[in-house]
């Protein structure tokens, strides 16, 4: 949102290689009109992305995502002045990679989200075999 306008075009412009590469992706949002729009939800569904939306009047639904957003803003974009969208996109993608594969999270037992997910999937597969 470099120009102050929220657009859903990023979903169209991002290309299949990123969003379709990882099935099981969940898109969580508040109840903003751009996220509740029929065309937007249809596009997410077509890409195999599960829509998760806060319940009406329940601000606690969004608390985990607001925490991630706050961390992202402080660690990645606060004080930055990107000259181009490409520069901003590159910084954001690098941060997401760092956040998921290198940054430890106390809420996850001081492991990275990627490590936590691998352990969770392994435990799920093991319990399915029993």
C-alpha positions in Angstrom: 0.0 0.0 0.0 2.6 2.5 -1.0 0.1 5.0 -2.4 -2.4 4.8 0.4 -4.9 2.8 -1.6 -5.7 -0.8 -0.7 -6.0 -3.0 -3.8 -6.7 -6.6 -4.3 -4.6 -6.6 -7.4 -1.6 -8.1 -5.6 -3.4 -11.4 -5.8 -3.7 -11.2 -9.5 -0.2 -9.8 -10.0 1.7 -12.2 -7.7 1.7 -15.1 -10.2 0.9 -18.7 -9.7 4.5 -19.6 -8.8 4.1 -18.1 -5.3 0.5 -18.5 -4.2 -0.2 -21.9 -5.7 3.1 -23.4 -4.7 2.0 -24.0 -1.1 -1.3 -25.8 -0.6 -2.9 -25.4 2.8 -2.3 -21.6 2.8 -4.7 -19.7 5.0 -5.6 -16.1 4.3 -6.8 -14.5 7.5 -8.3 -11.0 7.5 -10.6 -8.7 9.4 -14.0 -8.1 7.9 -12.8 -5.3 5.6 -14.9 -4.8 2.4 -11.9 -5.5 0.2 -11.4 -8.9 1.9 -15.1 -9.8 2.0 -15.7 -9.0 -1.7 -17.1 -11.9 -3.6 -14.5 -11.7 -6.5 -11.6 -11.6 -4.0 -12.9 -14.6 -2.1 -13.5 -16.5 -5.4 -9.9 -15.8 -6.5 -8.5 -17.1 -3.2 -10.6 -20.2 -3.5 -9.5 -20.8 -7.1 -5.9 -20.8 -5.9 -6.7 -23.3 -3.1 -6.3 -20.7 -0.4 -8.6 -21.1 2.7 -10.3 -17.9 3.7 -10.4 -17.2 7.4 -12.2 -14.1 8.6 -12.7 -12.6 12.1 -16.2 -13.1 13.5 -18.3 -10.0 13.7 -17.6 -8.1 16.8 -14.9 -10.4 18.1 -11.6 -8.5 18.0 -9.8 -11.4 19.7 -10.0 -13.5 16.5 -7.5 -11.2 14.9 -5.1 -10.9 17.8 -2.5 -13.5 16.5 -2.3 -11.8 13.1 -2.1 -8.3 14.6 0.8 -9.6 16.6 2.6 -10.8 13.4 1.8 -7.5 11.7 3.1 -5.5 14.5 6.4 -7.5 14.6 6.7 -7.2 10.8 6.2 -3.4 10.9 8.8 -2.9 13.6 11.4 -5.3 12.3 11.0 -4.8 8.5 9.4 -1.6 7.5 9.6 0.9 10.3 11.8 3.8 9.3 12.4 2.4 5.8 11.8 4.5 2.7 11.5 2.2 -0.3 12.1 3.9 -3.6 10.2 1.4 -5.7 7.6 -1.2 -5.2 10.1 -3.8 -6.3 12.5 -2.8 -3.5 9.6 -3.0 -1.0 8.5 -6.4 -2.3 12.0 -7.7 -2.1 12.5 -6.6 1.5 9.1 -8.0 2.5 9.8 -11.4 0.8 13.2 -11.6 2.5 11.7 -10.8 5.8 9.0 -13.4 5.5 11.6 -16.0 4.7 13.6 -14.9 7.7 10.5 -14.8 9.9 9.5 -18.3 9.0 12.8 -20.1 8.8 15.2 -18.3 11.1 13.4 -16.2 13.7 12.6 -18.1 16.9 9.2 -17.6 18.5 8.7 -18.0 22.3 5.1 -18.9 21.7 6.3 -22.0 19.7 8.8 -23.2 22.2 11.6 -21.1 20.8 11.7 -22.8 17.4 11.0 -21.2 14.0 7.5 -21.5 12.5 9.0 -23.9 9.8 10.5 -26.2 12.5 7.2 -26.1 14.4 5.2 -27.0 11.3 7.6 -29.9 10.5 7.2 -31.3 14.0 3.4 -30.8 13.9 3.1 -32.6 10.5 5.4 -35.4 11.7 3.3 -35.9 14.9 0.1 -35.7 12.8 1.4 -38.4 10.4 2.5 -40.6 13.2 -0.9 -40.4 15.0 -2.6 -41.2 11.7 -0.6 -44.4 11.4 -1.6 -45.6 14.9 
